[in-house]
Each structure stands twice: as structure tokens, then as C-alpha cells.
Amino acid sequence: MSRHILDSAKIHPAIQETVASKNLDIVLEVQQAIASNKIVVVGMAQNPAPKRARKTLDALGAEHAYLEYGSYFSLWYRRNALKMWTGWPSFPMIFVDGVLIGGNSDLNALIESGEFAKMTGK
């Protein structure tokens, strides 16, 4: 699968550094968490879906790291860097062994199919 992203040759040299580094710190923080933890949930305050995902993981006894970035009222521009990096349009973003599995409903579908247990042993 290939995502469509603007080819760097189509980005003017004067803005390439801005494009490459804008809110890079948030992406690097998530990448570090993914490298250090089997399961990572990235969410935001006031959104019930990350809370449901974490509750589901807790019920399974699946240890996970949780990173929270702002709320509906703050940090949307920083969260946007994560959406552009992953291509995933919403929160939570759930990673298992460094693989983005989607959001809360996707987690539940993997659990119901037995795929989550194969991935995690939970």
C-alpha cells in the first residue's frame, strides 16, 4: 500500500526545512514510545474513544503506554503532525509492535477476530 504524499521535488527549496521539521518533536516522541513499548495508544483529552481503548486493553491485561496531546480545544495543530505522519485521520492511534492498527473500533475488530491475541498473546 502506498499513500499519496507530495513529492519533495514538488516542494520549493525555500520551505523544505519547514515542511520536514514542523512539529517534528511530537512525531519523534511517539516514535520513541513505539520503539520502547509493545502497545502504544495516542489520544487526546475529552475524546471518549481513547479512554474506551485503554479500558479494553486494561481488561485484557495488555500493558500499554499512553500519550495524550491536548483536547478538542488545544493542540490540534500539533496533533495534525501525527495525522500527516501516519495518514490516520482520528484518535486514538493504536500501535502494536510498531504497527498502526487503527483506532478503538479497529482494536475491537482485531480482538473479536482473534488477530489481536496472535499479535500480543493477550
Order of alpha helices (4+ residues) and beta strands (2+ residues): alpha-alpha-beta-alpha-beta-alpha-beta-beta-alpha-alpha
